[in-house]
């Protein structure tokens, strides 16, 4: 029997104003202490298949075991999916230039322990003490230019390939995942989202939404703001708070 979770959450996805298909997917499972956003690689064959496969596979993971075992299970699952998507590609594509892949960002919480696991540029934010923190770091060319070429955010943003991903599930033979573990405090709120959502909103707008006490209300604020803009990409967000 599952215990009642101390966490409340709300999730939503929208194709946006331009794309005909939504290649994003999410998992909103507060009873399991597990939340996921996956963004299928835009324009590529099978992006929606990849993101849905990731979400469905993580949803099926056993809830038994301690925090460390569950974290290991998530990582193993994503590595297995990376191999599987690579194999599916060779069977179904018939073309060498198409990729069946997806970003992923996962939040696992149990008691006072939390872990964020990610590959790609879908993000995890935390709202704590009236401040917004970006917990994940994008695996994108834009971030690489900032880190390695000492470019400013503004310069890197205008690079023609700024949004190109340097990591994603299914994109390369070996998947490198980043994991950040942290302690959770009362009053913390978290946001998982695809790049389509945060690109249309500044950090002030994200923080203002996460400061709201009810996840569903925070979610509506985020989508209202994003859909007022150009919303050129699919939008997905999960808001989580105690």
N, C-alpha and C positions, 0 to 999 in steps of 0.2 A: 504494500500500500504506500502511495506517495504522500509525504507530509505536505501540508500547506506551505507554499513558498512565501517568505517574507517580502519577495520582490514582486512588483506589479510592472506590467509592460504592455506596450501597444506597438503594432507594426503596420506598415502600409507600403504599397508599391504602386507606381503609376508610370505609364509609358512615356509621359511627357507630351510636348506639343508637336514634335517633329517625327519621331520614330514610329513606324507602323507596328513594330513588335517589341514586346518587353522581354529583355534578356536578363533581367534581374530576378533574384529569388531570395526569400528570407525564411528563417525559422524563429518562431516566437514561442519558446517552451519554458515559461517560468517554473513549472513544476520540476523540470529537470535542471534548472539553473543554467540553461543553455540558450544562447541566441546567436544567430548567424545572418550575415548578408553576403550574397555572392552576385557578382556582376559579370555575366557572360561576355566574352570579348567581342565588342561591338563590330558589326558588319561581317564577322566571320561565321562560316557555316557552323551550326551546332552550338552557338553561344548560350542559347536558352536551355538546350539539353544539358550542357555542362553545369550551369548554375543550379538547375533543378536536381541533377544527380548528386551534387555536393550536399545540398540541403537535405535531401531525402536520406542520404547515407549517414550523415551526422545525426539526424533525428532518430535513426534506428540503433544508435550505439547504446549499450547497456548502461543503466544508471547506477548499478551496483559498483562497489569498489570505492576506494578513497579518492581524494582529489587528485593525487599524483597518478593513480592508475587511469583515471578518466582523461587526464591531460595527455598521457601517453597514448591512450586509445584514439583521441582526436587526431593527434599527429600521425599515427600509423594509418588511420583512415584516409587522411589527405594525401599521404604518400602513395597509398594503394590507388586512390582515384587518379593521381597524376600518371601512374603507369597505365591504368585502364583507359584513360582518355587518349593517351599517346597511342595505345594499341588500336582503339576504335578508329582513330584518325587514319591509320595505315590501311585499315580494312575498308572504310567507307569513302574516303576522300577522293582517291583517284587523281588528286592534284597535290602537288608538293607545297604549294604556297598558302594553303588554308590551315587554320589552327582551330581545334575544338578546345577552348580553354575558358577559364573564369578566374576572376579575383576571388578572394575569400577573406572575411574577417569574422572571427569567432570570439565570443565572450563566455567564459565558464565561471560561475560563482558558486561557492559552497561555504557556508558559514562566513567567516571574515576573510576568506581567501578568494582571490580572483586571478584569472589569467586571460590575456588577450593573445590570440594566435592569428597571424595573417600572412598573406602573400598578395602583392598587387597594391592598388591605390584606393580600395574601399577602406574606410577609416573607423577607428574607435576613439571617441571623445569621452572625457569625464568632467562632470561639473561638481566641484567641491569647494566649499567655503567661498561661494560667490565668484569663483574663478573657473574658466574653461581650460582644460588641458587636452592636448592631442596626444593620445597614448601610442598610437601606431605611427609609423613613419613610411611614407609612400615608397613603393618599389617602382619608381617611374624615372624616365630620363630627366624630367624637370628636377626631381630631388637629387639625382646623381650630379647634374650640372652645378647645383647649389653646393653640394658636399665636396665635389672633386675639383671643380673649376673656380670655386669661390664666386660664382655668379650671384647677383642679387635675385630675390624671388621674382621681381619684375622682369629682369633680363631673361631668366630661365623660362618664365611663363610664355615669352614671345618666340621661343625656339620653335621652328616648324614641327618638330617631333616631340614637343614637350610632354604630351600625354601618352607617349609610347611606354608600355610597361616593361620593366626589367625582370619581373617575376610574376608568374601566375600558375594556377593549377592546370596542367595539361600543355603548357607552353614549351617545356624543355624536358630532357630525359631525367635530369635530377631536379627535384623541388627543394628549394631552401625556404624554410618557414622561419619567421621571427616570432619569438614568444616573450611576452612581458608579464611577469607575475607581480601582484601587488596586494596590499592589505586594504580591505574595504571598511569604510567608516559610515556610521549612521548619517543619513542625509545625502550620501553620494547618489548621483544620477549618471547614467551612461547613454551614449548615442552611438549606434552602429549605422553607417550609411554608405551608399554608393557615391561615386564622384559626381554623378548627375545632381545629387542633392546639395553637397557642400560647395560645388563650383558656383551655384547661383546665389549663395548666401554668405555673408561675411561672418567672422567669428562672433561679432556682437549679436547678430540674429540667432546664431546657434545657442549662445549663452542665455539670451533672453528666453528662448523657448524652454531650455533645460531647467531654468529657474522656476518654471511653473510646476505646481505640486502634483498635477494629475497627468500621467503619461499620454493619455488620449488627447488631452488639450494641448500638450506640448507638441505632439505629432501634427495636429491640425495647424498649429501656428507655423511649423516648419514647411508643410506642404503649401499652405496659403502663400507664404513668402516665395517659395521656389517657383510655384506656378504663376506668380505675378511676373516673373522674369521670362527669359526666352525658353527655358526648359527644353533645350535641344536634345538632351539625353534622357534615358530612363531614370526615375527617381525612386529610391528605396530608403526607408529609415526604420529603425527599431529604437524606441525610447524605454529605458529600464530604470526604475527607482524603487527604494524601499517604501 
